[in-house]
Amino acid sequence: MSEIIPFAKTAHPSGFTSGQFRKLDGLYLKAASAKTLTYRTVECDFDEGIASYTYYKSAHYSAYLSFVIRKVGPHTTMYEIYLQQKGRIMKSGIFEKAFHRLEEEIEKLLAQ
């Protein structure tokens, strides 16, 4: 007879990996090398379960793009993208989907 493995033991906790952080940072470095973005901030509120990676055209301007990571459950993380003057333009539970949209927005900025 086979043993039943409880779901909770096989489920991984939600979270944000260092590899994902490096991907966000890589986008900033690409835009910074083109002198399109010149400033960034990373903020974490562990009590609220929220982290944000924010891109600025300059330290003196308001945020141009924000990538927000929000823990909404023990096994669920939501990723949101906010664009200056438009508000939230993307919300997804899949990092790659949200990252792809962020990448598109930065490519548009680089093309200007």
Beta strands, then each sheet from edge to edge (+ up, - down):
strand 1: 39-45
strand 2: 50-56
strand 3: 65-73
strand 4: 76-83
strand 5: 87-92
sheet 1: 1+ 2- 3+ 4- 5+
end
